[in-house]
Amino acid sequence: MSFDDRGNAPLAGRLPLDLLLVSLVSVGVVALAAAGSGGGVVRQALGGAFVVFCPGYALVSALLPQRTSSVPERLSTLGFRRGETLSLSGLERVVSSIAVSVILVPCVGFLLHYTQWGIRPETMVPGVAAATVALSVLAAIRRLRLPPDERFAVASLALPTRLNDWVREPNRPVYTALNVFLVVGLVVAVAGIGLAAATATNGERYTELYVLGDDPDTGAAIADEYPQGLDSGEEASIRVGIENREATAQTYTVVAQLQRLSDGGGEDRVVERSEIDRFDAQLRPGESVERTRTFEPTMEGDGLRIAFLLYVDAPPTSPASENAYRSVHVWVDVGDASATGPSA
């Protein structure tokens, strides 16, 4: 297959198919990411190509749309002869594309860091894909502005033949051996990165559970000003927050208990507990929720503990801090004059 055209062919027949393929791979990875889990081998292959090859190939193609380039005057002082033409072989373009991808992908993340979206899996994949497609369009425009015989083109899809042409150096077995080593290394690197892209956990997976009080002056939620002293029968309110960083949608249940501890303290020293609240929350990856919960203590005494126990899906028959996925608590005295203050 050749990309050389007759000049009067319709635009659809003159589009560089290598750049079209790079764009389609990028769009395909975005579609797989939006679909969530699944994809298997296809996800691994596309993920590897997307991360380590496509962005760099699009940028290299945009910078070097022609088969050969003349040495600029400013480079002549570095040992190049002015007017000398340079060209990248197919293998050199592949190596350059991988090297450029290693630089370009973090740059996209750096730019996203200063936007309202931030650096997250759901923003990085579309961001890199958008950059790749934009660079592919730029590269296609620059190629089409050149005469057909000056454009870079992928001459054939006969992979064994092309690979042999890339690797084999007639009468120079040492160079051939080095090229073979380089190709094998590239294959191993792409396969490894593709597997990592398909199975990556996107960092540590966790769920955050926290409680907040209300600022008495502004009413804003702060990590302070929790109910500390309540009269008998007096109601109290606490904001309970959950953030899902598990990379998959989760259904949570939060059980609130009022606990009395023995003088020795410690979780294994809870001598009385009473459930005072319970609620559910369904969160997609990256989502968070804060809910204000109002409750009335069911026992009296000093040094009582309001414990919030988080469970994925349904909680067990006897909820406790030992069997909770996450737990957080505040201390409260019930029976004295009400007050507020920090948790212990």
WOQUI-V38260 format. One record per residue. N is the residue number from 1. RES is the residue in one letter. PHI is phi as a letter, one per 40 degrees, with the letter a starting at -180 (999 if undefined). D_CENTER is the distance of its C-alpha to the mean C-alpha in Angstrom with 2 decimals. Layout:
BEGIN
n,res,phi,d_center
N,RES,PHI,D_CENTER
N,RES,PHI,D_CENTER
END
This chain:
BEGIN
n,res,phi,d_center
1,M,999,36.85
2,S,b,37.42
3,F,c,35.90
4,D,c,39.21
5,D,b,40.70
6,R,c,44.06
7,G,g,43.15
8,N,b,44.39
9,A,c,41.83
10,P,c,39.73
11,L,d,36.34
12,A,d,34.58
13,G,c,36.47
14,R,b,35.56
15,L,c,31.75
16,P,c,30.21
17,L,c,28.86
18,D,c,26.61
19,L,c,24.72
20,L,c,24.80
21,L,c,23.31
22,V,c,20.42
23,S,c,19.76
24,L,c,20.13
25,V,c,17.64
26,S,c,14.99
27,V,c,16.07
28,G,c,16.18
29,V,c,12.57
30,V,c,11.73
31,A,c,14.44
32,L,c,13.30
33,A,c,9.82
34,A,c,12.03
35,A,c,14.45
36,G,g,12.37
37,S,c,13.75
38,G,h,16.39
39,G,h,17.09
40,G,f,18.32
41,V,c,19.59
42,V,c,18.73
43,R,c,14.99
44,Q,c,15.38
45,A,c,17.55
46,L,c,15.66
47,G,c,12.31
48,G,c,14.42
49,A,c,16.31
50,F,c,13.49
51,V,c,11.81
52,V,b,15.19
53,F,b,17.77
54,C,d,17.39
55,P,c,16.39
56,G,c,19.03
57,Y,c,21.57
58,A,c,21.42
59,L,c,22.00
60,V,c,24.73
61,S,c,26.34
62,A,c,26.42
63,L,c,28.03
64,L,b,30.38
65,P,c,31.43
66,Q,c,34.83
67,R,c,36.15
68,T,b,37.64
69,S,b,37.47
70,S,c,40.31
71,V,c,39.96
72,P,c,39.76
73,E,c,42.62
74,R,c,40.51
75,L,c,39.54
76,S,c,43.17
77,T,c,43.73
78,L,c,41.23
79,G,h,43.52
80,F,c,42.78
81,R,c,45.74
82,R,c,45.55
83,G,g,45.37
84,E,c,44.00
85,T,c,41.45
86,L,b,38.26
87,S,a,36.18
88,L,b,33.09
89,S,c,33.60
90,G,d,31.16
91,L,c,30.03
92,E,c,29.70
93,R,c,27.50
94,V,c,25.18
95,V,c,25.06
96,S,c,24.65
97,S,c,21.78
98,I,c,19.82
99,A,c,20.78
100,V,c,19.87
101,S,c,16.38
102,V,c,15.78
103,I,c,16.83
104,L,c,15.55
105,V,c,11.79
106,P,c,11.82
107,C,c,14.26
108,V,c,12.07
109,G,c,9.64
110,F,c,13.03
111,L,c,14.30
112,L,c,11.55
113,H,d,12.24
114,Y,c,15.73
115,T,b,15.17
116,Q,c,15.34
117,W,c,11.77
118,G,g,10.23
119,I,c,7.00
120,R,a,4.36
121,P,d,2.01
122,E,c,5.80
123,T,b,6.91
124,M,c,5.66
125,V,c,6.93
126,P,c,10.01
127,G,c,10.52
128,V,c,10.92
129,A,c,12.87
130,A,c,15.02
131,A,c,15.85
132,T,c,16.78
133,V,c,18.95
134,A,c,20.56
135,L,c,21.47
136,S,c,22.77
137,V,c,24.96
138,L,c,26.25
139,A,c,27.01
140,A,c,28.84
141,I,c,30.87
142,R,c,31.91
143,R,c,32.95
144,L,c,34.96
145,R,c,36.85
146,L,c,38.18
147,P,d,41.17
148,P,d,40.23
149,D,c,41.68
150,E,b,39.59
151,R,c,36.13
152,F,c,33.79
153,A,a,33.54
154,V,c,32.40
155,A,c,35.89
156,S,a,35.41
157,L,b,33.14
158,A,c,35.52
159,L,d,32.92
160,P,d,35.42
161,T,c,37.73
162,R,c,35.11
163,L,c,33.70
164,N,c,37.27
165,D,c,37.94
166,W,c,34.93
167,V,c,35.74
168,R,c,39.52
169,E,b,41.62
170,P,d,45.30
171,N,g,47.60
172,R,b,44.82
173,P,c,43.63
174,V,c,41.84
175,Y,c,39.59
176,T,c,39.03
177,A,c,38.03
178,L,c,35.56
179,N,c,34.01
180,V,c,33.76
181,F,d,32.07
182,L,c,29.55
183,V,c,28.82
184,V,c,28.43
185,G,c,26.07
186,L,c,23.90
187,V,c,23.91
188,V,c,22.99
189,A,c,20.13
190,V,c,18.67
191,A,c,19.23
192,G,c,17.63
193,I,c,14.43
194,G,c,14.43
195,L,c,15.00
196,A,c,12.22
197,A,c,9.75
198,A,c,11.55
199,T,b,11.89
200,A,c,9.08
201,T,c,8.80
202,N,f,5.47
203,G,g,8.34
204,E,c,11.45
205,R,c,11.89
206,Y,a,14.56
207,T,b,16.46
208,E,b,18.13
209,L,b,21.75
210,Y,a,23.88
211,V,b,27.15
212,L,b,28.44
213,G,b,31.92
214,D,b,33.39
215,D,c,34.69
216,P,c,38.44
217,D,c,38.76
218,T,b,35.81
219,G,g,34.57
220,A,c,30.99
221,A,c,28.86
222,I,b,29.02
223,A,c,28.64
224,D,a,32.44
225,E,f,35.54
226,Y,c,35.25
227,P,d,38.44
228,Q,b,40.57
229,G,b,44.02
230,L,b,45.06
231,D,c,48.46
232,S,c,49.28
233,G,g,48.05
234,E,c,45.88
235,E,c,42.43
236,A,b,39.29
237,S,b,35.83
238,I,b,32.47
239,R,c,29.00
240,V,b,26.60
241,G,b,22.82
242,I,b,20.05
243,E,b,16.27
244,N,c,14.12
245,R,b,11.16
246,E,c,12.00
247,A,g,9.24
248,T,b,12.46
249,A,c,15.21
250,Q,b,17.86
251,T,b,21.48
252,Y,b,22.80
253,T,b,26.41
254,V,b,27.65
255,V,b,31.22
256,A,b,33.15
257,Q,b,36.17
258,L,c,39.00
259,Q,b,39.94
260,R,b,43.10
261,L,b,43.03
262,S,c,46.04
263,D,c,47.33
264,G,c,45.53
265,G,g,42.09
266,G,g,39.04
267,E,c,36.99
268,D,c,39.57
269,R,b,42.25
270,V,c,41.36
271,V,b,44.77
272,E,a,44.15
273,R,a,41.23
274,S,a,41.13
275,E,c,38.33
276,I,b,38.26
277,D,a,35.17
278,R,a,32.50
279,F,a,29.77
280,D,b,26.84
281,A,a,23.43
282,Q,b,20.97
283,L,b,17.37
284,R,c,14.34
285,P,d,10.86
286,G,g,10.46
287,E,c,14.15
288,S,a,17.01
289,V,a,20.75
290,E,b,23.86
291,R,b,27.25
292,T,c,30.63
293,R,b,32.72
294,T,b,36.50
295,F,a,38.64
296,E,b,42.14
297,P,d,42.89
298,T,b,44.99
299,M,a,46.56
300,E,b,48.11
301,G,i,48.12
302,D,c,46.72
303,G,g,43.49
304,L,c,41.89
305,R,b,38.14
306,I,c,35.87
307,A,b,33.04
308,F,b,29.95
309,L,b,28.71
310,L,b,25.37
311,Y,b,25.18
312,V,c,22.79
313,D,g,24.98
314,A,c,28.70
315,P,c,30.13
316,P,c,32.95
317,T,c,36.60
318,S,b,37.02
319,P,c,33.97
320,A,a,33.92
321,S,c,31.71
322,E,c,32.02
323,N,b,30.41
324,A,c,27.79
325,Y,c,24.06
326,R,b,23.98
327,S,a,27.02
328,V,a,28.20
329,H,a,31.76
330,V,b,34.21
331,W,c,37.94
332,V,a,40.68
333,D,b,44.48
334,V,b,46.17
335,G,h,49.82
336,D,b,50.15
337,A,c,49.70
338,S,c,46.17
339,A,a,44.02
340,T,b,40.47
341,G,i,38.75
342,P,c,35.82
343,S,c,34.77
344,A,c,35.95
END
